[in-house]
Amino acid sequence: MKARDKVKTALEAKAICEAARRRGSQVVFTNGCFDLLHVGHVRYLESARDEGDMLVVGVNSDASVRRIKGPLRPITSEEERSELVAALHCVDYAVLFDTPDPLPLIELLQPDVLVKGADWPLDRIVGADVVCSGGGRVVRAPLMPEASTTGIIERIVNRFREKAHSG
């Protein structure tokens, strides 16, 4: 299966999640911008996948990323970001969403497990109430603070600025 075939619409993902639950599988959901894919993303998503039988990842649309990260982001288009996320071995499906947060997608998919980074306090995790009220659980996954898209962008800018001044 090609990675782009694992990128689904919200309604396609809903049908897939419903079928998985009928088979007795636990559906895990997480989300993020995934602007420049890095090892921190990979380890976070592997950790999320360990929490159930199927991992569905919500990927913020370009407009959504701009609202969160500012006008210079994203670096990589939503099509590329969703395909890259889908290509990871631990990800079963990726779904783009355009809302300010993933709540409408969480309400639609009704995952059994919601995973967010440990930097999010439990009372601020969007959709936690939806998942818990349906009998599911919320997991705060460990992060690699030294691995971040912002850090990568800063290293690139600094290295090329130094090169420009030294050359």
HELIX and SHEET records of a PDB file:
HELIX    1   1 ALA A    3  LYS A    6  5                                   4    
HELIX    2   2 ALA A   10  ARG A   22  1                                  13    
HELIX    3   3 VAL A   39  ARG A   49  1                                  11    
HELIX    4   4 ASP A   62  LYS A   69  1                                   8    
HELIX    5   5 GLU A   78  ALA A   87  1                                  10    
HELIX    6   6 LEU A  103  LEU A  109  1                                   7    
HELIX    7   7 LEU A  122  ARG A  124  5                                   3    
HELIX    8   8 ALA A  128  SER A  133  1                                   6    
HELIX    9   9 THR A  149  SER A  166  1                                  18    
SHEET    1   A 6 VAL A   7  LYS A   8  0                                        
SHEET    2   A 6 TYR A  93  PHE A  97  1                                        
SHEET    3   A 6 MET A  54  ASN A  60  1                                        
SHEET    4   A 6 VAL A  27  GLY A  32  1                                        
SHEET    5   A 6 VAL A 113  GLY A 117  1                                        
SHEET    6   A 6 ARG A 137  ALA A 141  1                                        
END                                                                             
